[in-house]
């Protein structure tokens, strides 16, 4: 049993799902954040470690230069070497001291290139380096020039793609160092053995990249292929740790004496991926998601049990006790509602029958007029044709519906004109009118001259364009105005009645469903009470709709009567109604009536309809703001006094061509406007007003200029017992404003 106000089980499930989702998102986000934080920390540690190795590598390069420089200075400061340069003596010393250096395999005494230069000639050389192989080139070398002046110069030099640590020292005697006899230049190649020694001291691998070759250590520990020399120089400018696969690297540049980068030395260490998330020892994203899912599931189950056991169950028990004490249903009340339901059901059936009959009114009117009428869609298909058209053309209705050419009954010239009009409607043109004379032509060869009138109309419900064809045989035009007016009125009636029938059907469906449930007798008293409340509300709505339809029926019956009516109160009522519309909130509607009654021959509902139509037309004709004046006064006519009602606006006005056609059926200037509670731009409003006023023996006229507003003047007859009338101009002091 369900008690009103009791939390449903689905509420507990929804709460558990929300808790699951929130917990899953929170735990997942936290685990991934913590893992990434640990990774960043470990990578930072490796970064600092690699940075420390780079500093050590720079020191080793400086040590390399220092060792070569020390060796060159020790050899240059020698009396024997100075004597050898002066008189070519002491050759034995040269063989004993310099020649063994070339074959030295040790780390500290290794020499790959020796040059002894006197300032003019090369006295001794071995594996000369690029730029030190010819006397004329050596004489211009900055290191040699500086050494000849007594200085010691050291630097890195590139020769045949290899890098050498080179030092040039002046050759002097021990006790006379001011007298420079020449220059000794010693070079040591940075090869794989030296790179391997660097790696043993610092840790990791050292790879040397020059413009023409790559030098690897003799004992490589890690697999690493460095970029080309140009890309390596770009990497040096980044000045940061770089990862290549499983290797962490950092490049440093080796520059010459001219401060020009001649090589790049890569320090390579392994990237340790096994220390990520060391606190949890978890590196897989799937494992993290599994942990988050499990945690969220436990929280969701806990929340569901909490809501179900500690929240829903106590509330349900309390509501059950309240329901058992206070909710009950009586047989008498139930029987009363059943009788109301049966009454509404009968009213629905009567209303449905009335609407079904109302839908046939349009066809009845069309078939009752003597003028031929044909309704086409925009593609030329025949939708409706009346009996007069079939009689004029001499064919049956089925022939009209089957013919591909809707104007088959006209001669060739008439067909061309009509088809051209239909083509314009198909392209979207609106408010089209066309009239011409043509001959009717059919199979027996007879011909008859008729007048053809074509006009385009738009279906308000579907917004589709249609074409109305009127065929006049000169003897069937008298009933046209009346029938078109009745067609417009009955169309509105059918729409209104259909809307009420649709709403009543919806109400009845709900009532019958509730009745079926109650007849089964298997529902709780609480549910029965709720159903009775719903049925009472539905019966109230049905009664209101029936009352509205009955009121409309009474108004329709009064429209065809004529009696003496005081129109002053009616004018004020209409203005008050129009002022309350949303479209009129920015407009000022003024009314001027005399203090004495104005008795006109009309009926109150018809006058109400006509005046409201004119005021709404004036509102449509104005922009965002405007003024509408409604004046009523008694004037002297040609024979008897008449009542004049004028509706004046300051809207856009009308051109002379449009003013001639405003009272024609189906002519409208309201296309595209959105106001719904008038005729909505069907072109029947003013035509209906004209027919209504003429049925009272009155008239309606329009005075308008484009850009200067419009004035509609209604003339109505008054009581015949008024024999004389003074000229009563109504002063502004007597005018009243709504």
Secondary structure, 3 states (H helix, E strand, C coil): CCCCCCCCHHHHHHHHHHHHHHHHHHHHHHHHHHHHHHHHHHHHHHHHHHHHHHHHHHHHHHHHHHHHHHHHHHHHECHHHHHHHHHCCCHHHHHHHCHHHHCCCCCCCCCCEEEEECCCCEEEEECCCCCCCCHHHHCCCHHHHHHHCCCCEEEEEEECCEEEEEEEEEEECCCCCCCCCEEEEEEEECCHHHHHHHHHHHCCEEEEEECCCEECCCCCCCCCCCCCHHHHHHHHHHCCCEEECCEEEEEEEEECCCCCEEEEEEEEEECCCCCCCCCCCCCCHHHHHHHHHHHHHHHHHHHHHHHHHHHHHHHHHHHHHHHHHHCCCCHHHHHHHHHHHHHHHHHHHHHHHHHHHHCCHHHHHHHHCCCEEEEEECCCCEEEECHHHHHHHCCCHHHHHHCCCCCCCECHHHHHHHHHHHHHHHCCCCCCEEEEEEEEECCCCCEEEEEEEEEEEECCCCCCEEEEEEEECCCCCCCHHHHHHHHHHHHHHHHHHHHHHHHHHHHHHHHHHHHHHHHHCCCCHHHHHHHHHHHHHHHHHHHHHHHHHHHHHHHHHHCCCCEEEEHHHHHHHHHHHHHCCHHHCCEEEEEECCCCCCEEEECHHHHHHHHHHHHHHHHHHCCCCEEEEEEEEEEECCCCEEEEEEEEECCCCCCHHHHHHCCCCCCCCCCCCCCCCCCCCCCCHHHHHHHHHHHCCCEEEEEECCCCCEEEEEEEEECCCCCCCCCCCCCCCCCCCC
